[in-house]
Amino acid sequence: MRLTSSLALVGSLQFGISGPLDCHVYALQGPAGVVLIDGGAGTHTDQMLANLSADFGTEAVETIAITHCHLDHCGGAASFRANTHCRVITPEHSSVALERADDVSTGLRAARERGIYPADYRFSPCPVDRRVRDGEEFEAAGLRFTAIHVRGHSRDSFCFLTEVDGQRWLFTGDVVFYGGVLGVINFEDSGMSGYRADLHKLKGLAVEGLFPGHGLFTLRGGQRHIDSAIEQVGKGFMPRQIGQGDLIF
């Protein structure tokens, strides 16, 4: 699903273009190929590759960059790597869980127990080619990114900031969503303490394109959604969270 001349959405459970366990999987065309932001759950990689081909033809996948190690985001990394021979970039905090296919630290075991994932769902371990730290810059498909560690949704959650055609775009994973909604979930390592400590890192970035891992995204005025979240975190009540009321996956 082409969003701009250089950006496509190739996977998404909400938009029905891939599997029912997939986050938004973005494909960003750079000077040296395509970089994927996140990889979905790994159940419908073939469909996402077909979508990618429809959007960008034979353009090669150079890198897949994982925002955090929850299975709807990282479960497809191994299959993408096997099919495209792309590099895999993850936050340093995520790499061990992905390489070992650890179903405890990724939350998979708890999610299966709650019926979020089928009982027979498994994911494959995936070698990691580069591990990034907070504030580190890295290159993918000829584009420059800055990795920003924002705890709250999970201990290992990162956002990736880049510039495309003179505009700043932020891929937020499950850190912050359209409307300033936050990503606290009822799992270990998720909570407001991380947001209180880290969300300020997204202040003053002059973001235009805001691309979260679920729900709506925007090509204009993304910073105001981020600023709304930052303002809510500074108040004395719980901000709006994904999963509350009509804010469902």
C-alpha positions as a Markdown table, in Angstrom:
| # | Residue | x | y | z |
|---|---|---|---|---|
| 1 | Met | 0.0 | 0.0 | 0.0 |
| 2 | Arg | 2.0 | 3.0 | -1.3 |
| 3 | Leu | 1.9 | 6.0 | 1.0 |
| 4 | Thr | 4.4 | 8.2 | -0.7 |
| 5 | Ser | 6.9 | 7.8 | -3.6 |
| 6 | Ser | 9.4 | 6.3 | -1.2 |
| 7 | Leu | 7.2 | 4.8 | 1.6 |
| 8 | Ala | 4.8 | 1.8 | 1.5 |
| 9 | Leu | 2.9 | -0.1 | 4.1 |
| 10 | Val | 3.5 | -3.8 | 3.2 |
| 11 | Gly | 2.1 | -5.5 | 6.3 |
| 12 | Ser | -0.6 | -4.7 | 8.8 |
| 13 | Leu | -3.3 | -6.5 | 10.6 |
| 14 | Gln | -5.5 | -3.4 | 10.9 |
| 15 | Phe | -5.5 | -2.7 | 7.1 |
| 16 | Gly | -5.9 | -6.4 | 6.3 |
| 17 | Ile | -2.9 | -6.5 | 3.9 |
| 18 | Ser | -1.1 | -9.3 | 5.7 |
| 19 | Gly | -1.6 | -11.6 | 8.7 |
| 20 | Pro | -3.8 | -11.2 | 11.7 |
| 21 | Leu | -0.8 | -11.0 | 14.1 |
| 22 | Asp | 1.2 | -8.4 | 12.2 |
| 23 | Cys | 2.1 | -4.9 | 13.2 |
| 24 | His | 2.5 | -2.2 | 10.6 |
| 25 | Val | 5.5 | -3.2 | 8.5 |
| 26 | Tyr | 6.8 | -0.1 | 6.6 |
| 27 | Ala | 9.1 | -0.3 | 3.6 |
| 28 | Leu | 11.2 | 2.8 | 3.0 |
| 29 | Gln | 13.1 | 3.1 | -0.3 |
| 30 | Gly | 16.5 | 4.6 | 0.0 |
| 31 | Pro | 19.5 | 5.1 | -2.4 |
| 32 | Ala | 20.8 | 1.6 | -1.7 |
| 33 | Gly | 17.6 | -0.4 | -1.6 |
| 34 | Val | 14.7 | -0.8 | 0.8 |
| 35 | Val | 14.7 | -0.8 | 4.6 |
| 36 | Leu | 11.9 | -2.5 | 6.4 |
| 37 | Ile | 10.8 | -1.1 | 9.8 |
| 38 | Asp | 9.7 | -4.2 | 11.8 |
| 39 | Gly | 8.8 | -7.6 | 10.3 |
| 40 | Gly | 5.4 | -8.7 | 11.6 |
| 41 | Ala | 4.9 | -12.1 | 13.3 |
| 42 | Gly | 6.4 | -14.3 | 10.6 |
| 43 | Thr | 3.2 | -16.0 | 9.5 |
| 44 | His | 2.6 | -14.0 | 6.3 |
| 45 | Thr | 6.1 | -13.0 | 5.1 |
| 46 | Asp | 5.3 | -14.2 | 1.6 |
| 47 | Gln | 2.3 | -11.9 | 1.4 |
| 48 | Met | 4.4 | -9.0 | 2.6 |
| 49 | Leu | 7.1 | -9.7 | 0.0 |
| 50 | Ala | 4.4 | -9.8 | -2.7 |
| 51 | Asn | 3.1 | -6.5 | -1.4 |
| 52 | Leu | 6.6 | -5.1 | -1.5 |
| 53 | Ser | 7.1 | -6.3 | -5.1 |
| 54 | Ala | 3.8 | -4.6 | -6.1 |
| 55 | Asp | 4.9 | -1.3 | -4.5 |
| 56 | Phe | 8.6 | -1.2 | -5.4 |
| 57 | Gly | 9.2 | -3.8 | -8.1 |
| 58 | Thr | 12.4 | -5.7 | -7.8 |
| 59 | Glu | 14.1 | -3.3 | -5.4 |
| 60 | Ala | 16.1 | -5.3 | -2.9 |
| 61 | Val | 15.5 | -5.4 | 0.8 |
| 62 | Glu | 18.9 | -4.2 | 2.3 |
| 63 | Thr | 18.0 | -4.0 | 6.0 |
| 64 | Ile | 15.2 | -4.8 | 8.4 |
| 65 | Ala | 15.2 | -2.6 | 11.5 |
| 66 | Ile | 13.3 | -4.0 | 14.6 |
| 67 | Thr | 11.9 | -1.4 | 17.0 |
| 68 | His | 11.4 | -3.9 | 19.9 |
| 69 | Cys | 11.2 | -7.6 | 20.5 |
| 70 | His | 7.5 | -8.3 | 20.8 |
| 71 | Leu | 6.4 | -11.0 | 18.4 |
| 72 | Asp | 4.1 | -9.0 | 16.2 |
| 73 | His | 7.2 | -6.8 | 15.4 |
| 74 | Cys | 10.1 | -9.2 | 15.4 |
| 75 | Gly | 8.7 | -12.7 | 14.6 |
| 76 | Gly | 9.2 | -12.2 | 10.9 |
| 77 | Ala | 12.8 | -11.2 | 11.0 |
| 78 | Ala | 14.2 | -14.6 | 10.4 |
| 79 | Ser | 12.0 | -15.3 | 7.4 |
| 80 | Phe | 12.7 | -11.9 | 5.8 |
| 81 | Arg | 16.5 | -12.5 | 6.3 |
| 82 | Ala | 16.2 | -16.0 | 4.8 |
| 83 | Asn | 14.2 | -14.7 | 1.8 |
| 84 | Thr | 16.1 | -11.5 | 1.0 |
| 85 | His | 19.5 | -11.9 | 2.7 |
| 86 | Cys | 19.0 | -8.5 | 4.3 |
| 87 | Arg | 20.9 | -7.2 | 7.4 |
| 88 | Val | 19.0 | -7.3 | 10.7 |
| 89 | Ile | 19.4 | -4.3 | 13.0 |
| 90 | Thr | 17.9 | -4.4 | 16.5 |
| 91 | Pro | 18.2 | -2.4 | 19.7 |
| 92 | Glu | 21.0 | -3.9 | 21.8 |
| 93 | His | 18.4 | -4.8 | 24.5 |
| 94 | Ser | 16.5 | -6.9 | 21.9 |
| 95 | Ser | 19.3 | -8.9 | 20.2 |
| 96 | Val | 19.7 | -11.8 | 22.7 |
| 97 | Ala | 16.0 | -12.5 | 22.8 |
| 98 | Leu | 15.8 | -12.5 | 19.0 |
| 99 | Glu | 18.9 | -14.6 | 18.5 |
| 100 | Arg | 17.7 | -17.2 | 21.0 |
| 101 | Ala | 14.0 | -17.0 | 20.1 |
| 102 | Asp | 13.3 | -16.5 | 23.8 |
| 103 | Asp | 9.6 | -16.9 | 24.4 |
| 104 | Val | 9.8 | -15.6 | 28.0 |
| 105 | Ser | 11.7 | -12.3 | 27.5 |
| 106 | Thr | 9.7 | -11.5 | 24.3 |
| 107 | Gly | 6.4 | -12.1 | 26.2 |
| 108 | Leu | 5.3 | -14.9 | 23.9 |
| 109 | Arg | 4.7 | -17.4 | 26.6 |
| 110 | Ala | 2.5 | -15.0 | 28.6 |
| 111 | Ala | 0.7 | -13.9 | 25.4 |
| 112 | Arg | 0.0 | -17.5 | 24.4 |
| 113 | Glu | -1.4 | -18.2 | 27.9 |
| 114 | Arg | -3.8 | -15.2 | 27.5 |
| 115 | Gly | -4.9 | -16.3 | 24.1 |
| 116 | Ile | -3.3 | -13.5 | 22.2 |
| 117 | Tyr | -1.2 | -15.9 | 20.1 |
| 118 | Pro | -2.3 | -19.4 | 19.1 |
| 119 | Ala | -1.0 | -22.2 | 21.3 |
| 120 | Asp | 1.1 | -23.6 | 18.4 |
| 121 | Tyr | 2.7 | -20.3 | 17.4 |
| 122 | Arg | 6.5 | -20.4 | 17.4 |
| 123 | Phe | 9.1 | -18.1 | 16.0 |
| 124 | Ser | 12.5 | -18.7 | 14.6 |
| 125 | Pro | 15.8 | -17.4 | 16.0 |
| 126 | Cys | 17.4 | -14.8 | 13.9 |
| 127 | Pro | 21.0 | -13.7 | 13.7 |
| 128 | Val | 21.5 | -10.0 | 14.4 |
| 129 | Asp | 24.0 | -8.0 | 12.3 |
| 130 | Arg | 24.1 | -4.8 | 14.2 |
| 131 | Arg | 23.0 | -3.7 | 17.7 |
| 132 | Val | 22.2 | -0.1 | 18.3 |
| 133 | Arg | 22.2 | 2.0 | 21.4 |
| 134 | Asp | 20.3 | 5.1 | 22.6 |
| 135 | Gly | 21.3 | 8.1 | 20.5 |
| 136 | Glu | 23.4 | 6.1 | 18.0 |
| 137 | Glu | 23.2 | 6.9 | 14.3 |
| 138 | Phe | 23.2 | 4.1 | 11.8 |
| 139 | Glu | 22.8 | 3.7 | 8.0 |
| 140 | Ala | 20.3 | 1.5 | 6.3 |
| 141 | Ala | 19.7 | 1.3 | 2.5 |
| 142 | Gly | 21.7 | 4.5 | 2.2 |
| 143 | Leu | 19.5 | 6.5 | 4.7 |
| 144 | Arg | 20.7 | 7.8 | 8.0 |
| 145 | Phe | 18.7 | 7.0 | 11.2 |
| 146 | Thr | 19.0 | 7.9 | 14.8 |
| 147 | Ala | 18.0 | 5.3 | 17.4 |
| 148 | Ile | 16.0 | 6.7 | 20.4 |
| 149 | His | 15.4 | 4.4 | 23.4 |
| 150 | Val | 12.0 | 5.2 | 25.0 |
| 151 | Arg | 11.0 | 2.7 | 27.7 |
| 152 | Gly | 7.3 | 2.3 | 28.7 |
| 153 | His | 5.7 | 0.0 | 26.2 |
| 154 | Ser | 8.6 | -2.4 | 26.8 |
| 155 | Arg | 12.1 | -2.2 | 28.3 |
| 156 | Asp | 13.7 | -2.5 | 24.8 |
| 157 | Ser | 11.4 | -0.1 | 22.8 |
| 158 | Phe | 13.2 | 2.2 | 20.4 |
| 159 | Cys | 12.1 | 4.8 | 17.9 |
| 160 | Phe | 13.9 | 5.4 | 14.6 |
| 161 | Leu | 14.3 | 9.0 | 13.3 |
| 162 | Thr | 15.2 | 9.7 | 9.7 |
| 163 | Glu | 14.9 | 12.5 | 7.1 |
| 164 | Val | 13.2 | 12.0 | 3.8 |
| 165 | Asp | 12.9 | 14.8 | 1.2 |
| 166 | Gly | 13.8 | 17.4 | 3.8 |
| 167 | Gln | 11.2 | 16.2 | 6.3 |
| 168 | Arg | 11.8 | 14.4 | 9.6 |
| 169 | Trp | 10.0 | 11.1 | 9.9 |
| 170 | Leu | 9.7 | 9.1 | 13.2 |
| 171 | Phe | 9.0 | 5.4 | 13.3 |
| 172 | Thr | 7.7 | 4.8 | 16.8 |
| 173 | Gly | 7.0 | 1.1 | 17.1 |
| 174 | Asp | 4.6 | 0.9 | 20.1 |
| 175 | Val | 6.0 | 3.8 | 22.0 |
| 176 | Val | 3.5 | 6.5 | 20.9 |
| 177 | Phe | 0.5 | 6.5 | 18.6 |
| 178 | Tyr | -1.6 | 9.0 | 16.6 |
| 179 | Gly | -3.4 | 11.3 | 19.0 |
| 180 | Gly | -0.7 | 11.2 | 21.7 |
| 181 | Val | -1.8 | 7.7 | 22.8 |
| 182 | Leu | 0.8 | 5.7 | 24.8 |
| 183 | Gly | 1.6 | 2.0 | 24.7 |
| 184 | Val | 1.4 | 0.7 | 28.2 |
| 185 | Ile | 0.2 | -2.9 | 28.2 |
| 186 | Asn | -0.6 | -5.4 | 31.0 |
| 187 | Phe | 2.7 | -7.2 | 30.8 |
| 188 | Glu | 6.0 | -7.3 | 32.7 |
| 189 | Asp | 8.4 | -4.4 | 31.9 |
| 190 | Ser | 5.6 | -2.2 | 30.6 |
| 191 | Gly | 4.6 | 0.9 | 32.7 |
| 192 | Met | 4.5 | 4.6 | 33.1 |
| 193 | Ser | 7.9 | 4.8 | 34.9 |
| 194 | Gly | 9.7 | 4.3 | 31.5 |
| 195 | Tyr | 7.6 | 7.0 | 29.9 |
| 196 | Arg | 8.3 | 9.4 | 32.7 |
| 197 | Ala | 12.0 | 8.8 | 32.3 |
| 198 | Asp | 12.4 | 8.7 | 28.6 |
| 199 | Leu | 9.5 | 10.3 | 26.6 |
| 200 | His | 11.1 | 13.7 | 26.8 |
| 201 | Lys | 13.7 | 12.5 | 24.3 |
| 202 | Leu | 11.1 | 13.0 | 21.6 |
| 203 | Lys | 10.6 | 16.6 | 22.4 |
| 204 | Gly | 11.5 | 19.3 | 19.9 |
| 205 | Leu | 12.4 | 16.9 | 17.0 |
| 206 | Ala | 10.2 | 18.8 | 14.5 |
| 207 | Val | 8.7 | 15.5 | 13.3 |
| 208 | Glu | 6.4 | 15.7 | 10.3 |
| 209 | Gly | 5.8 | 12.0 | 9.5 |
| 210 | Leu | 4.7 | 9.9 | 12.5 |
| 211 | Phe | 4.5 | 6.2 | 11.8 |
| 212 | Pro | 3.5 | 4.0 | 14.7 |
| 213 | Gly | 3.3 | 0.2 | 14.7 |
| 214 | His | -0.5 | 0.1 | 14.8 |
| 215 | Gly | -3.5 | 2.3 | 13.9 |
| 216 | Leu | -3.4 | 5.7 | 12.2 |
| 217 | Phe | -0.2 | 7.4 | 10.9 |
| 218 | Thr | 0.3 | 10.9 | 9.5 |
| 219 | Leu | 2.5 | 12.5 | 6.9 |
| 220 | Arg | 2.1 | 16.0 | 8.4 |
| 221 | Gly | 2.3 | 17.5 | 11.9 |
| 222 | Gly | 3.5 | 14.4 | 13.7 |
| 223 | Gln | 5.2 | 16.4 | 16.4 |
| 224 | Arg | 1.9 | 17.7 | 17.8 |
| 225 | His | 0.9 | 14.1 | 18.6 |
| 226 | Ile | 4.2 | 13.5 | 20.3 |
| 227 | Asp | 3.9 | 16.7 | 22.3 |
| 228 | Ser | 0.4 | 15.8 | 23.4 |
| 229 | Ala | 1.8 | 12.6 | 24.8 |
| 230 | Ile | 4.6 | 14.4 | 26.6 |
| 231 | Glu | 2.1 | 16.9 | 28.1 |
| 232 | Gln | -0.1 | 14.1 | 29.4 |
| 233 | Val | 2.8 | 12.3 | 31.0 |
| 234 | Gly | 3.6 | 15.4 | 33.0 |
| 235 | Lys | 0.1 | 15.5 | 34.5 |
| 236 | Gly | -1.2 | 13.6 | 37.6 |
| 237 | Phe | -3.5 | 11.2 | 35.8 |
| 238 | Met | -3.0 | 8.2 | 33.5 |
| 239 | Pro | -2.8 | 9.2 | 29.9 |
| 240 | Arg | -4.8 | 7.4 | 27.2 |
| 241 | Gln | -3.3 | 4.0 | 26.4 |
| 242 | Ile | -3.7 | 1.7 | 23.5 |
| 243 | Gly | -6.4 | -0.9 | 24.3 |
| 244 | Gln | -8.6 | 1.5 | 26.3 |
| 245 | Gly | -12.1 | 2.0 | 25.1 |
| 246 | Asp | -12.2 | 2.1 | 21.3 |
| 247 | Leu | -8.4 | 2.2 | 21.1 |
| 248 | Ile | -8.0 | -1.4 | 20.1 |
| 249 | Phe | -5.5 | -3.3 | 17.9 |
